[in-house]
Amino acid sequence: MAKLSKSKVVWAINETRSMKQAAKLSGVAYNTFKKYAKLYEVFAPSETKGIPRGTGGKKPIELADIFAGKNPSYSTTKLLHRCFREGYLAEECSNCGEDRYRPSDMSKPLMLDYMDDDATNKDIANLRVLCFNCFYLMKGQRLDVKIPQNVKQLQKAVGNLFSSE
């Protein structure tokens, strides 16, 4: 069994947030590390219940800060769901009122639209909710949305079908 020096034990404690992490950093079992730390009188376990998990202690960005423009790269999808959850936007299309759930995945086919087409301008007055149909009818040509080749062929075939009469 390798003996741990006092300097190595003190170094491991200073480099980590808990005694278990210090033992892992030293490459020994926790009980072995604890024995040497007590021997050198440097064993000082944390008073708390451990290191918190999850968000890492970070709180989510406030929506007021996002609306004020302090976080222009905030995810559009996350913003949409947070606005729904916190009541800033109604969970329906602001153009046609569509609010049905899709049966396949029980979600509403809605997207967040920036009225000035600037995705970094997240001011609440610049946001509106549109269903997919309204979004592509209102914004499709202006945003230069590419239509897949198979859809173009289908459009042409349907056009030929009705124009031959």
Sequence and secondary structure as in RCSB ss.txt:
>XXXX:A:sequence
MAKLSKSKVVWAINETRSMKQAAKLSGVAYNTFKKYAKLYEVFAPSETKGIPRGTGGKKPIELADIFAGKNPSYS
TTKLLHRCFREGYLAEECSNCGEDRYRPSDMSKPLMLDYMDDDATNKDIANLRVLCFNCFYLMKGQRLDVKIPQN
VKQLQKAVGNLFSSE
>XXXX:A:secstr
     HHHHHHHHHHSSSHHHHHHHHTS HHHHHHHHHHTT     SSSS   SSTT     HHHHHTTS TT  
HHHHHHHHHHTTSS SS TTT      TTTS   EEEEETTS TT   GGGEEEEEHHHHHHHHTTTTT    HH
HHHHHHHHHHHHHT 
